[in-house]
């Protein structure tokens, strides 16, 4: 294996592991705002206990997200020096904005959120929760801006200072609001909300099955289920908008998603199948004409297939086809699960459906897997471009890094990330088994204290 392939594997490994944590932080941030907002509104201590408990989980995911995210910043310089040199004038701005406007906001108020319960008033503490949640979302905004610019570059010009071709920013706002920013940002945030909601659903369902913290678990499950059902349906709508955007700006990627080979022909919507890229054939279960209708409103409208582009510009079709369809299948499954949950909630029998509670316990894997598959589809689907239509991936790799060096560092990262994964799941399991802290005993000022160890006085 050469340095290019190993560098791609290393970056894919580090990003995939890192991307387990930011969606959870963003999703839990929203749920913390709802939980503490209910405490502020009702004054019921159960919501305070709920917020304190989930705040511990949030802090754990936030810490792991920060630790694993720093590595990627260094990889831009070590493994992708030519890319960094080419896009530095453009790419650096949103990354700097993420640090200044998002990370500092989130990390600064997180201390007050964690340790300020008895030191500031309820409203000030709630404001800290809101700002931490917004900080996590702002972080997603700026990282998404940087990545979306790589997908649909805008607001730049090519220059040759000192004989080296570089992309120079000509409009900051065109970079920020490039053609794919909004659609991709909405899709990412909804995926994060689903990740957080299903984690709350999973833990709450486990408590109910074990008959622990029953009142708190039921209330938390209602909150998680409400966020999950809204997020799942909105994600379906967001996916449709993303498909239309990709059809316009990255048609080769959409063709790979659907395994469409004819250059200009009406195209059906594939449900499942297998692509033979060498033979330009796809074997799939398909609804004829549906993709054309979803994109253009007509079943006879042609869709650009892979044959409309040089084979050198094709992504690896079958891997992208499989990951995209798996992501969509998980999304549909999540809609079905949340619909069942809301239906039985409305019937008042949700808590008696042990089989459904067990489904919710394990369904936490669904949003996380869908987020990873979506990232894989988007990034592999734009290959061979690192900046779509401008710079190819092979041109962005560092010229002076050897395959052996990349392999050695990849093995090192793998070992470290394995240890971090074990630590994360150990701490997460420990906090969940410990559960929410019990509310402290309260005695009115004029009430006699219990005597002789009796608590029934």
Wavefront OBJ file of the C-alpha trace (Angstrom):
o trace
v 0.000 0.000 0.000
v 1.237 3.479 -0.831
v 1.194 6.637 1.298
v -1.951 7.950 -0.414
v -4.087 4.915 0.402
v -2.706 4.638 3.933
v -3.329 8.340 4.557
v -6.935 7.916 3.430
v -7.354 4.882 5.696
v -5.857 6.753 8.635
v -8.059 9.798 8.171
v -11.122 7.588 7.725
v -10.257 5.723 10.924
v -9.746 8.840 13.017
v -12.808 10.641 11.678
v -15.045 7.596 12.088
v -14.067 7.210 15.735
v -14.308 10.936 16.437
v -17.739 11.144 14.827
v -19.191 8.839 17.478
v -19.084 11.664 20.032
v -20.064 15.095 18.556
v -23.553 13.905 17.484
v -24.175 12.613 21.004
v -22.991 15.915 22.507
v -25.202 17.962 20.194
v -28.236 15.747 20.738
v -27.823 15.560 24.500
v -27.311 19.333 24.602
v -30.793 19.869 23.161
v -32.315 17.321 25.544
v -30.587 18.939 28.539
v -32.176 22.256 27.607
v -35.612 20.599 27.514
v -35.057 18.741 30.805
v -33.771 21.719 32.746
v -36.391 23.938 31.139
v -39.062 21.640 32.577
v -37.378 21.850 35.976
v -37.340 25.647 35.772
v -41.009 25.716 34.747
v -42.429 23.104 37.124
v -39.999 23.147 40.038
v -40.243 19.352 40.215
v -37.060 17.814 41.612
v -37.327 14.804 39.299
v -36.318 17.024 36.379
v -33.337 18.355 38.319
v -32.175 14.777 39.015
v -32.725 13.940 35.360
v -30.678 16.937 34.170
v -27.839 16.237 36.624
v -27.624 12.622 35.478
v -27.607 13.322 31.749
v -25.173 16.178 32.273
v -22.598 13.592 33.420
v -23.104 11.620 30.197
v -22.834 14.833 28.170
v -19.538 15.755 29.848
v -18.139 12.299 29.078
v -19.004 12.485 25.374
v -17.778 16.083 25.153
v -14.387 15.158 26.616
v -13.892 12.230 24.235
v -15.020 14.368 21.289
v -12.426 17.035 22.037
v -9.609 14.529 22.563
v -10.284 12.626 19.337
v -10.934 15.718 17.234
v -7.546 17.320 17.806
v -5.787 14.497 15.946
v -7.443 15.402 12.639
v -6.115 18.957 12.817
v -2.559 17.599 12.844
v -3.263 15.155 10.024
v -3.941 18.051 7.675
v -0.332 19.101 8.140
v 1.360 15.710 8.331
v -0.489 13.624 5.729
v -2.215 16.251 3.601
v 0.297 19.069 3.301
v -0.436 19.789 -0.378
v -4.148 20.009 0.373
v -3.533 22.327 3.337
v -1.306 24.540 1.218
v -3.905 24.679 -1.559
v -6.972 25.489 0.585
v -5.380 27.133 3.635
v -6.600 30.630 2.742
v -10.184 29.342 2.546
v -10.302 26.365 4.891
v -8.595 28.132 7.781
v -11.371 30.702 8.266
v -14.211 28.336 9.252
v -11.856 26.229 11.393
v -10.741 29.352 13.257
v -14.362 30.447 13.639
v -15.200 27.025 15.113
v -12.552 27.477 17.776
v -13.392 31.089 18.613
v -17.190 31.174 18.379
v -18.109 27.587 19.248
v -15.498 25.727 21.284
v -14.746 28.618 23.661
v -18.469 29.215 24.213
v -19.178 25.544 24.854
v -16.164 24.789 27.042
v -16.372 28.089 28.944
v -19.945 27.646 30.136
v -19.552 23.879 30.615
v -17.670 24.525 33.865
v -20.544 26.634 35.162
v -22.985 23.982 33.979
v -21.157 21.172 35.795
v -20.187 22.909 39.033
v -22.595 25.812 39.352
v -25.741 24.117 40.638
v -25.409 25.494 44.188
v -23.409 28.593 43.206
v -25.683 30.414 40.743
v -29.425 30.868 40.433
v -31.689 28.559 38.469
v -32.103 30.971 35.564
v -28.366 31.580 35.255
v -27.702 27.847 35.307
v -30.353 27.286 32.664
v -28.757 30.007 30.525
v -25.453 28.134 30.819
v -27.181 24.973 29.591
v -28.609 26.831 26.611
v -25.240 28.375 25.721
v -23.416 25.044 25.981
v -26.026 23.452 23.706
v -25.705 26.329 21.239
v -21.921 26.055 21.378
v -22.064 22.411 20.375
v -24.368 23.298 17.473
v -22.153 26.213 16.380
v -19.236 23.806 16.285
v -21.217 21.654 13.865
v -22.045 24.753 11.821
v -18.423 25.733 11.171
v -17.108 22.222 10.615
v -19.999 21.674 8.215
v -19.153 24.917 6.384
v -15.565 23.716 5.862
v -16.636 20.268 4.679
v -19.466 21.593 2.510
v -17.037 23.923 0.776
v -15.008 20.840 -0.188
v -18.191 19.319 -1.633
v -19.485 22.412 -3.474
v -16.686 25.024 -3.516
v -17.685 28.668 -3.966
v -16.424 32.166 -3.135
v -12.799 31.572 -4.194
v -10.397 32.062 -7.071
v -7.264 30.219 -8.130
v -4.019 32.155 -7.831
v -0.363 31.307 -8.336
v 1.727 33.181 -5.738
v 5.381 32.169 -5.936
v 4.502 29.720 -8.686
v 2.283 27.545 -6.427
v -1.430 27.245 -7.278
v -3.654 28.088 -4.296
v -7.318 28.771 -3.674
v -7.866 32.296 -2.361
v -11.065 33.479 -0.735
v -12.900 36.280 -2.547
v -16.162 36.188 -0.549
v -16.403 34.899 3.011
v -20.183 34.666 2.854
v -20.124 32.718 -0.393
v -17.789 30.266 1.288
v -20.096 30.032 4.307
v -23.287 29.734 2.286
v -21.941 27.542 -0.483
v -24.623 25.551 -2.349
v -24.623 22.569 0.030
v -24.108 24.196 3.453
v -27.713 24.559 4.615
v -28.992 21.207 3.361
v -26.048 19.316 4.821
v -26.124 21.228 8.124
v -29.800 20.457 8.700
v -29.167 16.789 7.905
v -26.208 16.628 10.310
v -28.044 18.360 13.166
v -31.112 16.155 12.804
v -28.867 13.083 12.870
v -27.278 14.408 16.071
v -30.662 15.048 17.701
v -31.657 11.479 16.869
v -28.411 10.120 18.369
v -29.026 11.960 21.637
v -32.723 11.104 21.755
v -32.171 7.399 21.184
v -29.475 7.279 23.865
v -31.999 8.711 26.341
v -34.619 6.246 25.087
v -32.214 3.325 25.423
v -31.158 4.066 28.993
v -34.707 4.948 30.085
v -36.087 1.730 28.586
v -33.387 -0.268 30.395
v -34.321 1.343 33.717
v -37.990 0.519 33.138
v -37.186 -3.107 32.318
v -35.124 -3.328 35.524
v -37.781 -1.405 37.544
v -35.296 1.279 38.544
v -35.928 5.031 38.711
v -39.325 4.336 37.148
v -40.867 7.808 37.410
v -37.721 9.538 36.123
v -37.288 7.002 33.322
v -40.865 7.414 32.110
v -40.532 11.187 31.997
v -37.157 11.016 30.247
v -38.534 8.497 27.770
v -41.403 10.830 26.869
v -38.917 13.639 26.195
v -36.622 11.402 24.143
v -39.507 9.905 22.192
v -40.923 13.317 21.312
v -37.549 14.542 20.014
v -36.950 11.244 18.197
v -40.267 11.097 16.343
v -40.019 14.719 15.189
v -36.358 14.299 14.223
v -36.957 11.038 12.336
v -39.721 12.481 10.162
v -37.827 15.725 9.534
v -34.760 13.691 8.570
v -36.799 12.058 5.818
v -37.703 15.495 4.438
v -34.093 16.681 4.821
v -32.885 13.630 2.891
v -35.127 14.571 -0.007
v -33.714 18.110 -0.089
v -30.164 16.731 0.033
v -30.834 14.376 -2.873
v -32.093 17.267 -5.011
v -29.044 19.347 -4.101
v -26.656 16.487 -4.927
v -28.428 15.863 -8.238
v -27.719 19.467 -9.181
v -24.171 19.958 -7.918
v -22.696 16.421 -7.629
v -24.600 14.297 -10.162
v -21.893 11.595 -10.321
v -22.278 11.061 -6.565
v -26.057 10.657 -6.859
v -25.576 8.238 -9.741
v -23.285 6.156 -7.521
v -25.842 6.304 -4.685
v -28.455 4.756 -6.962
v -26.200 2.637 -9.184
v -27.396 4.539 -12.265
v -25.199 3.899 -15.317
v -27.093 5.130 -18.453
v -25.959 8.668 -19.261
v -29.422 10.183 -19.686
v -32.394 7.974 -18.925
v -35.354 7.834 -16.532
v -34.268 6.174 -13.324
v -36.069 4.119 -10.717
v -35.453 4.159 -6.979
v -33.418 1.175 -5.830
v -34.452 -0.512 -2.592
v -31.568 -2.992 -2.328
v -29.080 -4.645 -4.642
v -25.499 -5.119 -5.782
v -23.435 -3.122 -8.292
v -20.911 -4.630 -10.696
v -18.915 -1.556 -11.627
v -16.691 -3.352 -14.152
v -19.694 -4.562 -16.147
v -21.726 -1.377 -15.597
v -24.615 -3.394 -14.167
v -26.704 -3.163 -11.038
v -28.775 -6.035 -9.705
v -31.448 -4.516 -7.519
v -35.030 -4.424 -6.383
v -36.292 -1.171 -7.870
v -39.422 0.967 -8.143
v -39.352 2.127 -11.828
v -39.308 5.853 -12.490
v -39.492 6.837 -8.811
v -36.101 8.587 -8.615
v -36.967 10.708 -11.664
v -40.292 11.583 -10.067
v -38.746 12.453 -6.682
v -36.124 14.695 -8.290
v -38.111 16.325 -11.091
v -41.784 15.443 -10.628
v -41.895 13.274 -13.779
v -41.249 9.546 -14.066
v -39.952 10.027 -17.624
v -37.427 12.784 -16.824
v -33.831 11.646 -17.523
v -31.311 11.428 -14.695
v -27.576 11.811 -15.303
v -25.923 8.423 -14.874
v -22.291 7.468 -14.449
v -21.785 6.994 -18.195
v -22.185 10.763 -18.561
v -18.822 11.192 -16.777
v -15.294 9.905 -17.447
v -14.589 6.670 -15.594
v -11.631 8.417 -13.969
v -14.157 10.622 -12.143
v -16.233 7.741 -10.793
v -16.254 6.988 -7.072
v -16.137 3.354 -5.853
v -19.734 2.669 -6.858
v -20.756 -0.464 -4.943
v -19.404 0.634 -1.526
v -21.200 3.976 -1.883
v -24.370 2.263 -3.132
v -24.405 -0.097 -0.138
v -23.633 2.522 2.517
v -26.234 4.939 1.145
v -28.992 2.325 1.013
v -28.097 1.048 4.493
v -28.350 4.609 5.833
v -31.771 5.096 4.232
v -32.982 1.714 5.533
v -31.956 2.608 9.084
v -33.733 5.948 8.769
v -36.973 4.254 7.727
v -36.590 1.757 10.565
v -36.167 4.581 13.096
v -39.346 6.218 11.808
v -41.202 2.943 12.344
v -39.826 2.449 15.870
v -40.686 5.968 16.977
v -44.164 5.684 15.438
v -44.793 2.517 17.449
v -43.521 4.229 20.595
v -45.821 7.229 20.155
v -48.776 4.979 19.286
v -48.425 2.904 22.462
v -47.732 6.053 24.496
v -51.020 7.483 23.212
v -52.762 4.202 24.084
v -51.234 4.323 27.564
v -49.610 0.894 27.182
v -46.029 1.809 26.277
v -44.685 0.835 29.702
v -46.214 -2.655 29.444
v -44.670 -3.477 26.037
v -41.482 -5.139 27.228
v -40.585 -6.277 23.714
v -40.685 -2.659 22.499
v -38.658 -1.475 25.487
v -35.990 -4.018 24.545
v -36.091 -2.687 20.967
v -35.433 0.811 22.307
v -32.531 -0.476 24.424
v -30.684 -1.695 21.329
v -32.023 0.928 18.876
v -29.404 3.370 20.207
v -27.045 1.806 17.652
v -29.273 2.906 14.747
v -28.657 6.682 14.637
v -24.939 6.256 15.308
v -24.587 3.748 12.489
v -26.681 5.906 10.147
v -24.495 8.947 10.914
v -21.339 6.974 10.139
v -22.818 5.547 6.929
v -23.986 8.986 5.852
v -20.514 10.409 6.370
v -18.979 7.500 4.442
v -21.452 7.972 1.571
v -20.797 11.701 1.336
v -17.009 11.521 1.512
v -16.346 8.409 -0.565
v -19.084 9.483 -2.976
v -17.155 12.620 -3.976
v -13.996 10.695 -4.834
v -11.672 11.058 -6.633
v -11.996 14.717 -5.602
v -10.826 16.167 -2.302
v -12.233 19.544 -3.413
v -14.998 18.633 -5.819
v -14.114 19.486 -9.413
v -11.025 21.466 -8.354
v -8.413 19.288 -6.614
v -8.127 15.507 -6.702
v -7.356 13.507 -3.587
v -4.113 12.161 -5.034
v -2.893 15.759 -5.452
v -3.487 16.643 -1.800
v -1.274 14.066 -0.088
v 2.015 15.084 1.539
v 4.934 14.395 -0.843
v 7.542 13.713 1.838
v 5.652 11.269 4.067
v 6.458 7.618 3.448
v 4.040 4.698 3.544
v 5.921 3.198 6.484
v 5.515 6.368 8.553
v 1.797 6.538 7.867
v 1.361 2.842 8.642
v 3.232 3.148 11.930
v 1.171 6.145 13.074
v -2.049 4.418 11.974
v -1.241 1.399 14.135
v -0.462 3.741 17.040
v -3.750 5.614 16.607
v -5.639 2.320 16.407
v -4.209 1.149 19.732
v -4.911 4.474 21.437
v -8.443 4.677 20.064
v -9.146 1.109 21.140
v -8.108 2.016 24.680
v -10.240 5.181 24.556
v -13.215 3.158 23.334
v -12.828 0.686 26.197
v -12.526 3.569 28.677
v -15.567 5.352 27.253
v -17.840 2.323 27.350
v -16.593 1.381 30.823
v -17.339 4.856 32.198
v -20.641 5.088 30.342
v -21.754 1.692 31.670
v -20.651 2.655 35.173
v -22.593 5.920 35.168
v -25.708 4.242 33.775
v -25.574 1.459 36.388
v -25.100 4.004 39.154
v -28.100 5.903 37.827
v -29.435 9.305 38.839
v -28.671 10.465 42.344
v -31.524 10.166 44.776
v -33.114 13.405 45.878
v -31.727 14.539 49.273
v -34.024 14.247 52.266
v -35.660 17.547 53.134
v -37.070 18.483 56.530
v -38.961 21.744 57.063
v -37.155 24.123 59.438
v -39.751 23.675 62.195
v -40.052 19.874 61.877
v -38.410 17.593 64.496
v -35.461 15.595 63.231
v -35.657 11.762 63.226
v -34.581 10.210 66.505
v -32.751 6.963 67.253
v -32.081 6.270 63.571
v -35.790 6.084 62.695
v -36.739 7.702 59.356
v -40.501 7.548 59.920
v -40.700 10.271 62.556
l 1 2 3 4 5 6 7 8 9 10 11 12 13 14 15 16 17 18 19 20 21 22 23 24 25 26 27 28 29 30 31 32 33 34 35 36 37 38 39 40 41 42 43 44 45 46 47 48 49 50 51 52 53 54 55 56 57 58 59 60 61 62 63 64 65 66 67 68 69 70 71 72 73 74 75 76 77 78 79 80 81 82 83 84 85 86 87 88 89 90 91 92 93 94 95 96 97 98 99 100 101 102 103 104 105 106 107 108 109 110 111 112 113 114 115 116 117 118 119 120 121 122 123 124 125 126 127 128 129 130 131 132 133 134 135 136 137 138 139 140 141 142 143 144 145 146 147 148 149 150 151 152 153 154 155 156 157 158 159 160 161 162 163 164 165 166 167 168 169 170 171 172 173 174 175 176 177 178 179 180 181 182 183 184 185 186 187 188 189 190 191 192 193 194 195 196 197 198 199 200 201 202 203 204 205 206 207 208 209 210 211 212 213 214 215 216 217 218 219 220 221 222 223 224 225 226 227 228 229 230 231 232 233 234 235 236 237 238 239 240 241 242 243 244 245 246 247 248 249 250 251 252 253 254 255 256 257 258 259 260 261 262 263 264 265 266 267 268 269 270 271 272 273 274 275 276 277 278 279 280 281 282 283 284 285 286 287 288 289 290 291 292 293 294 295 296 297 298 299 300 301 302 303 304 305 306 307 308 309 310 311 312 313 314 315 316 317 318 319 320 321 322 323 324 325 326 327 328 329 330 331 332 333 334 335 336 337 338 339 340 341 342 343 344 345 346 347 348 349 350 351 352 353 354 355 356 357 358 359 360 361 362 363 364 365 366 367 368 369 370 371 372 373 374 375 376 377 378 379 380 381 382 383 384 385 386 387 388 389 390 391 392 393 394 395 396 397 398 399 400 401 402 403 404 405 406 407 408 409 410 411 412 413 414 415 416 417 418 419 420 421 422 423 424 425 426 427 428 429 430 431 432 433 434 435 436 437 438 439 440 441 442 443 444 445 446 447 448 449 450 451 452 453 454 455 456 457
